[in-house]
């Protein structure tokens, strides 16, 4: 009886905590989605009545569409570079038992741990010292450095799950190292690369600190533009942009899950 | 590439090509300061099935990796058909390997797994198809070509792994603890199946195992390894009947070791357990030499009454194992002895006194080293 009571209290407590965290996670997203569907002129919650007018407005606003396109280009380039560099690094680090590999791992991970502001400022100073002028590509470089750790982490998890005997076996069957990489290693870590790339893309797309420091005057990215708009006026178009981003992100996650399971790449090695 | 393709075509024309002769000369290997292998000499005839047998850490896996070309030995040479392959990388040695966990490629179907080695060598498509069909038929897996490895049972996975290894028409097949992941019931069936398959292919095969039963049942000859050295190379029967060392005696089959001391140079031995034996094989030793006498459980009989030459003992445990019972007895010296005899022949209960007799005195082995030496590891 006593124990039953304790169990119930424990269950209730855990349930309440889970509900509270879920609410905390979902509420902002839901609120912004709801507000974006207002027919009014303000970011008032709840909206007086419903309409899609701000979404229509959005697609008539070149001053928002242009930065959105820039952000897409930056995020795409960043994802490509991060995926290639991060996968190569993960393969090197997690196939090696040397101390240097552990050191490199920590080094590559450092942008994830360091405050992004401090890191961006120092990168800006470095560019200054070596005389590199800010451009689209300096921005991509900065984004790549902060996004590579995501790819390394997730591809690394996939590499660690990969049975090294499979590679040995492939070699024993007469395959070259390159053939083994293409036919065995790559297909078996593809899930990690997909998941890592997706996270790299999203994290580049909404990155503010790096963009703030490393973008030149002509390269305007979406998050900074949105902030600028919000500063001037409480424009409902910002909510509409957020709505679009939330929906696209959800679609991306659903696709990745369907393609092979993002959650599994985050999880523990399968038995 | 073209040369290997041509070789594959000729292989298709004559799939029963014989395996190669293997010669290991003076192989030695050290990891850091630890000697893993020392002075290994071994010649294997084409088509022969050899077992590398030894306890874990004896160097058998290291030797396998050296033969496969995954490890460069510190000393010595490996030759296939008289040609040294020391500088031939693993993927050019034409060796079929079967791994302990089978190492089937999880993202490829059974047929694609079997075809893998041929595709890697860029064999012609038609040749690959016919070869895969042939190999799957040989291991009775034709119906499973489109399945993925995770949909197969352990025995089926092993068949696929063997088909994949044999598909490249190897000159040598290496099997690393191939049966350890299988159920005990399935093991014997797979051993029979694989042995007959390897024999019918005529390929030279080396099987690494720590399981003496597996080695005895599979191999033409067994190489017993201990601490990186070869203890004995011989046929299963010879290893069992004439072990060259105490280690081999203890490792192959069961053996009872009894301490004793010669009482004269003609081979009379006083056992610590009590009783005296006349052992001609203990002769040529001065009186008073400490020896170890090894008697197999099936060479002992128990009787309820005293008989001439019998040694008194006490029954501890009786284990009926189907056709035979294994009876453990305690000697006066505290040494324990196992006796294996037909269930009908003994019905004594634990705790009762009994007398031990030796059936065939010529099958008793005598060694100089004391029993219970730490080098003996029994499976």
Interface residues (C-beta under 8 A of the other chain):
Chain A: X163 X165 X166 X168 X169 X170 X171 X172 X173 X174 X175 X176 X179 X183 X184 X187 X188
Chain B: X4 X68 X70 X89 X90 X91 X92 X94 X95 X96 X97 X99 X101 X103 X105 X106 X107 X116 X117 X119 X120 X121 X164 X165 X168
